[in-house]
Amino acid sequence: MLPLFLLADSRLPSGGHGHSGGVEALVDRGLLQSVDELALFLDGRIRTGGRVLAAASAAACALAGTACGGCQQDDTDGTQRQQCHPADTPAEAAIAPTDAAAGPDWARWDAAVSVRTPSAALRAASRAQGAALLRTVSLAFPTPAVAALRALPRVHHPLVLGAAAAAAGADPAQAAALALHHLVGGASTAAVRLLGLDPLWVAAVSAAVARAAEPVAAEAATRAGAAVAAADPGLLPAEGSPLTDVLAELHRASEATLFAS
C-alpha cells in the first residue's frame, strides 16, 4: 500500500500544482474569501462533479485490474488482494505492444468522462492533468493498462489516476477516495496561495471534508462497479454544477491568472 501514498502526495510531479480546481475563478470574483466559504465550496464540489471524478477513477481501477495480464491474487495473510506485476523496466513498458482487443475500450470510458464535463475549459484542464500524470506513472507504475492509455491522444485525469492506483495495489473504492483527495487538496492549496488563509484552519477544513467525502467515494465505487460489470460507461454518475462550468469558461478567458484552471 505504500506506493499508493506516493499517488496521494502533493509532491508527485503530476502538474496538479498548476490547477486550482475552480478556486481562482471564485476568488477573482469575490465569491470565495474565507475558510468557511472554502468549506462550502469543497462540500458542493465533492457531491456534484467530485462524484463523477471518483466514479471514473474507480472504474479505471477496476478496468486496469482486468487489463493487466500480470495480475494475480495474493492471500498469504488470509486477505484477498490483487497484486499487479508490471514490466521489468519502464523502457519495456514503453515499447510493449498493446493488444486493444484483449483489454478495455479505454476510448469509450474517456468519452464518457467528456460528456459528463460540459465545460470545454474543464475538459482541457482534465486532459492536461491526465497527460502530466501519465508521464509520471508510465515510469513509476508501468503496466499494460498504463501503456494502453498512453496509446490514446490525451486521456482524462481520473482515468489515469485510477489505472495508476490499480498498479499501486489499490481497489476501486480506494481509487475513488484518491480522486476526491486530489480535488480537496488542490483546491485547498490554491486557496492558501491566493487568499493567504491560515493553513492550519484550511487543514482542519480539508479533514472535515474528507470525512464527509467517504460515503461519496463508497457510492461512486459501487456505481462504477456496476458500470464496469455491464461494460457500459453510460452507467457512471453524471452530476454536475452549472456554476462550476460557467466559472471555468470565464477563468479561461481571463487575461492574467496564476493557475491554468
LUMKEKOL-745933 format. One record per residue (C-alpha): residue in three letters; x, y, z; residue number from 1. Coordinates in Angstrom, 1 decimal. Layout:
% residues N
['ALA',[X,Y,Z],NUM];
...
This chain:
% residues 261
['MET',[0.0,0.0,0.0],1];
['LEU',[3.0,2.3,0.4],2];
['PRO',[3.1,3.0,-3.4],3];
['LEU',[-0.5,4.4,-3.1],4];
['PHE',[0.8,7.1,-0.7],5];
['LEU',[3.0,8.3,-3.5],6];
['LEU',[0.0,8.9,-5.7],7];
['ALA',[-1.6,10.9,-2.9],8];
['ASP',[1.4,13.0,-2.2],9];
['SER',[1.2,16.6,-3.4],10];
['ARG',[4.9,16.4,-4.4],11];
['LEU',[4.2,13.9,-7.1],12];
['PRO',[5.2,15.6,-10.4],13];
['SER',[1.8,15.4,-12.0],14];
['GLY',[1.1,19.1,-12.7],15];
['GLY',[-1.6,19.4,-10.1],16];
['HIS',[0.0,22.5,-8.6],17];
['GLY',[-0.8,24.4,-11.7],18];
['HIS',[-4.6,24.0,-11.3],19];
['SER',[-6.8,25.5,-8.6],20];
['GLY',[-9.9,23.3,-9.1],21];
['GLY',[-12.0,26.4,-9.7],22];
['VAL',[-10.9,28.3,-6.7],23];
['GLU',[-9.1,31.1,-8.6],24];
['ALA',[-12.2,31.9,-10.6],25];
['LEU',[-14.2,32.2,-7.4],26];
['VAL',[-11.6,34.3,-5.6],27];
['ASP',[-11.2,36.7,-8.6],28];
['ARG',[-15.0,37.4,-8.5],29];
['GLY',[-15.2,37.7,-4.7],30];
['LEU',[-17.2,34.5,-4.3],31];
['LEU',[-14.7,32.8,-2.0],32];
['GLN',[-13.0,34.9,0.7],33];
['SER',[-12.8,32.8,3.9],34];
['VAL',[-12.2,29.3,5.3],35];
['ASP',[-15.9,28.8,5.8],36];
['GLU',[-16.7,29.6,2.2],37];
['LEU',[-13.9,27.2,1.1],38];
['ALA',[-15.6,24.5,3.2],39];
['LEU',[-18.9,25.2,1.4],40];
['PHE',[-17.3,25.1,-2.0],41];
['LEU',[-15.5,21.9,-1.3],42];
['ASP',[-18.6,20.2,0.0],43];
['GLY',[-20.5,21.2,-3.1],44];
['ARG',[-17.8,20.0,-5.4],45];
['ILE',[-17.5,16.7,-3.7],46];
['ARG',[-21.2,16.0,-4.0],47];
['THR',[-21.5,17.0,-7.7],48];
['GLY',[-18.6,16.9,-10.1],49];
['GLY',[-16.4,15.2,-7.5],50];
['ARG',[-18.8,12.2,-7.6],51];
['VAL',[-18.2,11.9,-11.3],52];
['LEU',[-14.4,12.1,-10.9],53];
['ALA',[-14.5,9.5,-8.1],54];
['ALA',[-16.6,7.0,-10.1],55];
['ALA',[-14.4,7.4,-13.2],56];
['SER',[-11.3,6.7,-11.2],57];
['ALA',[-12.9,3.7,-9.5],58];
['ALA',[-14.0,2.3,-12.9],59];
['ALA',[-10.5,2.8,-14.4],60];
['CYS',[-9.0,1.0,-11.4],61];
['ALA',[-11.3,-1.9,-12.0],62];
['LEU',[-10.7,-1.9,-15.7],63];
['ALA',[-6.9,-1.8,-15.2],64];
['GLY',[-7.1,-4.8,-13.0],65];
['THR',[-8.8,-6.8,-15.7],66];
['ALA',[-6.4,-5.5,-18.4],67];
['CYS',[-3.2,-6.5,-16.6],68];
['GLY',[-2.2,-10.0,-17.6],69];
['GLY',[0.3,-10.0,-14.8],70];
['CYS',[-2.3,-9.6,-12.0],71];
['GLN',[-2.7,-12.3,-9.5],72];
['GLN',[-4.5,-12.8,-6.2],73];
['ASP',[-2.4,-12.8,-3.0],74];
['ASP',[-3.9,-14.3,0.1],75];
['THR',[-0.8,-15.1,2.1],76];
['ASP',[-2.2,-13.4,5.2],77];
['GLY',[-5.7,-14.6,4.6],78];
['THR',[-6.9,-11.4,2.9],79];
['GLN',[-7.6,-11.4,-0.8],80];
['ARG',[-5.7,-8.7,-2.6],81];
['GLN',[-5.0,-8.1,-6.2],82];
['GLN',[-1.3,-7.5,-7.0],83];
['CYS',[-0.2,-6.2,-10.3],84];
['HIS',[3.2,-7.1,-11.7],85];
['PRO',[4.3,-4.6,-14.3],86];
['ALA',[7.0,-4.8,-16.9],87];
['ASP',[10.5,-5.3,-15.6],88];
['THR',[11.7,-1.8,-16.6],89];
['PRO',[10.0,1.4,-17.7],90];
['ALA',[11.6,1.1,-21.1],91];
['GLU',[10.0,-2.3,-21.6],92];
['ALA',[6.6,-0.9,-20.7],93];
['ALA',[7.1,2.0,-23.1],94];
['ILE',[7.8,-0.3,-26.1],95];
['ALA',[5.4,-3.2,-25.3],96];
['PRO',[2.7,-3.5,-27.9],97];
['THR',[-0.9,-3.0,-26.7],98];
['ASP',[-3.5,-5.6,-27.8],99];
['ALA',[-6.6,-3.4,-27.9],100];
['ALA',[-8.8,-6.5,-28.5],101];
['ALA',[-7.6,-8.0,-25.2],102];
['GLY',[-8.2,-5.0,-23.0],103];
['PRO',[-10.9,-2.5,-22.2],104];
['ASP',[-12.0,0.0,-24.7],105];
['TRP',[-10.5,3.0,-22.9],106];
['ALA',[-11.7,5.4,-25.6],107];
['ARG',[-15.3,4.7,-24.6],108];
['TRP',[-14.7,5.4,-21.0],109];
['ASP',[-12.7,8.5,-21.8],110];
['ALA',[-15.6,9.7,-24.0],111];
['ALA',[-18.0,9.1,-21.0],112];
['VAL',[-15.9,11.5,-18.9],113];
['SER',[-16.0,14.1,-21.6],114];
['VAL',[-19.8,14.1,-21.9],115];
['ARG',[-20.0,14.5,-18.1],116];
['THR',[-17.8,17.6,-18.4],117];
['PRO',[-19.9,20.2,-20.2],118];
['SER',[-17.2,23.0,-20.0],119];
['ALA',[-14.6,22.8,-22.7],120];
['ALA',[-12.2,24.6,-20.3],121];
['LEU',[-12.7,21.8,-17.7],122];
['ARG',[-12.2,19.1,-20.3],123];
['ALA',[-9.0,20.7,-21.4],124];
['ALA',[-7.8,21.0,-17.8],125];
['SER',[-8.6,17.4,-17.1],126];
['ARG',[-6.7,16.2,-20.2],127];
['ALA',[-3.7,18.4,-19.4],128];
['GLN',[-3.6,17.0,-15.9],129];
['GLY',[-4.1,13.5,-17.3],130];
['ALA',[-1.1,13.9,-19.7],131];
['ALA',[1.1,15.2,-16.9],132];
['LEU',[0.2,12.4,-14.6],133];
['LEU',[0.6,9.8,-17.3],134];
['ARG',[4.2,10.8,-17.9],135];
['THR',[5.0,10.1,-14.3],136];
['VAL',[3.0,6.9,-13.9],137];
['SER',[4.5,5.5,-17.1],138];
['LEU',[7.8,5.4,-15.3],139];
['ALA',[6.7,4.8,-11.8],140];
['PHE',[3.8,2.3,-12.4],141];
['PRO',[4.4,0.7,-15.9],142];
['THR',[1.5,-1.7,-16.6],143];
['PRO',[-0.4,-2.8,-19.7],144];
['ALA',[-3.3,-0.5,-18.7],145];
['VAL',[-1.0,2.5,-18.4],146];
['ALA',[0.6,1.6,-21.8],147];
['ALA',[-2.9,1.4,-23.3],148];
['LEU',[-3.8,4.9,-22.0],149];
['ARG',[-0.5,6.2,-23.5],150];
['ALA',[-1.7,5.0,-26.9],151];
['LEU',[-4.6,7.4,-26.8],152];
['PRO',[-4.2,11.1,-27.8],153];
['ARG',[-5.0,12.7,-24.4],154];
['VAL',[-6.8,11.0,-21.6],155];
['HIS',[-8.8,12.5,-18.7],156];
['HIS',[-7.1,12.7,-15.4],157];
['PRO',[-9.4,10.4,-13.3],158];
['LEU',[-8.8,7.5,-15.7],159];
['VAL',[-5.1,7.8,-15.5],160];
['LEU',[-5.3,8.1,-11.7],161];
['GLY',[-7.5,5.0,-11.5],162];
['ALA',[-5.1,3.0,-13.6],163];
['ALA',[-2.2,4.1,-11.6],164];
['ALA',[-4.0,3.3,-8.4],165];
['ALA',[-4.6,-0.2,-9.6],166];
['ALA',[-0.9,-0.6,-10.3],167];
['ALA',[-0.1,0.7,-6.8],168];
['GLY',[-2.3,-2.0,-5.3],169];
['ALA',[-5.5,-0.1,-4.6],170];
['ASP',[-9.0,-1.3,-5.0],171];
['PRO',[-11.8,0.8,-6.8],172];
['ALA',[-13.1,2.3,-3.5],173];
['GLN',[-9.6,3.5,-2.7],174];
['ALA',[-9.2,4.9,-6.2],175];
['ALA',[-12.4,6.8,-5.8],176];
['ALA',[-11.2,8.2,-2.4],177];
['LEU',[-7.9,9.2,-4.0],178];
['ALA',[-9.7,11.2,-6.7],179];
['LEU',[-11.6,13.1,-4.1],180];
['HIS',[-8.4,13.6,-2.1],181];
['HIS',[-6.8,15.3,-5.1],182];
['LEU',[-9.8,17.5,-5.6],183];
['VAL',[-9.8,18.7,-2.0],184];
['GLY',[-6.0,19.0,-1.8],185];
['GLY',[-5.6,21.0,-4.9],186];
['ALA',[-8.4,23.5,-4.1],187];
['SER',[-7.2,23.9,-0.5],188];
['THR',[-3.6,24.6,-1.5],189];
['ALA',[-4.8,27.1,-4.1],190];
['ALA',[-6.9,28.9,-1.5],191];
['VAL',[-3.9,29.3,0.8],192];
['ARG',[-1.8,30.7,-2.0],193];
['LEU',[-4.5,33.0,-3.4],194];
['LEU',[-6.0,34.3,-0.2],195];
['GLY',[-3.3,33.8,2.4],196];
['LEU',[-5.7,31.7,4.6],197];
['ASP',[-4.4,30.2,7.8],198];
['PRO',[-3.1,26.8,6.6],199];
['LEU',[-3.9,25.2,10.0],200];
['TRP',[-7.6,26.1,9.6],201];
['VAL',[-7.5,25.0,5.9],202];
['ALA',[-6.1,21.7,7.0],203];
['ALA',[-9.0,21.3,9.5],204];
['VAL',[-11.5,22.1,6.8],205];
['SER',[-9.8,19.5,4.5],206];
['ALA',[-10.0,16.9,7.2],207];
['ALA',[-13.7,17.5,7.8],208];
['VAL',[-14.5,17.5,4.1],209];
['ALA',[-12.5,14.3,3.7],210];
['ARG',[-14.6,12.6,6.4],211];
['ALA',[-17.8,13.8,4.6],212];
['ALA',[-16.5,12.5,1.3],213];
['GLU',[-16.1,8.9,2.5],214];
['PRO',[-19.7,7.8,1.7],215];
['VAL',[-19.5,9.7,-1.6],216];
['ALA',[-16.4,7.7,-2.6],217];
['ALA',[-18.1,4.4,-1.5],218];
['GLU',[-21.2,5.2,-3.5],219];
['ALA',[-19.1,6.2,-6.5],220];
['ALA',[-17.2,3.0,-6.4],221];
['THR',[-20.4,1.0,-6.2],222];
['ARG',[-21.8,2.7,-9.3],223];
['ALA',[-18.5,2.3,-11.1],224];
['GLY',[-18.5,-1.4,-10.3],225];
['ALA',[-22.0,-1.7,-11.9],226];
['ALA',[-20.8,0.2,-15.0],227];
['VAL',[-17.8,-2.0,-15.4],228];
['ALA',[-19.7,-5.2,-14.8],229];
['ALA',[-22.2,-4.1,-17.6],230];
['ALA',[-19.4,-2.8,-19.8],231];
['ASP',[-21.4,0.4,-20.0],232];
['PRO',[-19.8,3.7,-19.1],233];
['GLY',[-23.2,5.3,-19.5],234];
['LEU',[-24.0,4.0,-16.0],235];
['LEU',[-21.4,6.3,-14.4],236];
['PRO',[-22.8,9.2,-12.3],237];
['ALA',[-23.5,12.4,-14.2],238];
['GLU',[-23.9,15.0,-11.5],239];
['GLY',[-22.6,18.5,-12.2],240];
['SER',[-22.7,22.2,-11.3],241];
['PRO',[-23.5,24.8,-13.9],242];
['LEU',[-21.7,27.5,-11.8],243];
['THR',[-18.5,25.5,-11.9],244];
['ASP',[-18.8,25.2,-15.7],245];
['VAL',[-19.5,28.9,-16.2],246];
['LEU',[-16.7,30.0,-13.9],247];
['ALA',[-14.2,27.7,-15.7],248];
['GLU',[-15.1,29.3,-19.0],249];
['LEU',[-14.7,32.8,-17.5],250];
['HIS',[-11.4,31.8,-16.0],251];
['ARG',[-10.0,30.6,-19.3],252];
['ALA',[-11.0,33.9,-20.9],253];
['SER',[-9.2,35.9,-18.2],254];
['GLU',[-6.1,37.8,-19.3],255];
['ALA',[-3.9,37.1,-16.3],256];
['THR',[-4.2,34.1,-14.0],257];
['LEU',[-1.9,32.3,-11.6],258];
['PHE',[-3.5,28.8,-12.3],259];
['ALA',[-4.3,27.1,-15.6],260];
['SER',[-7.8,26.3,-14.3],261];
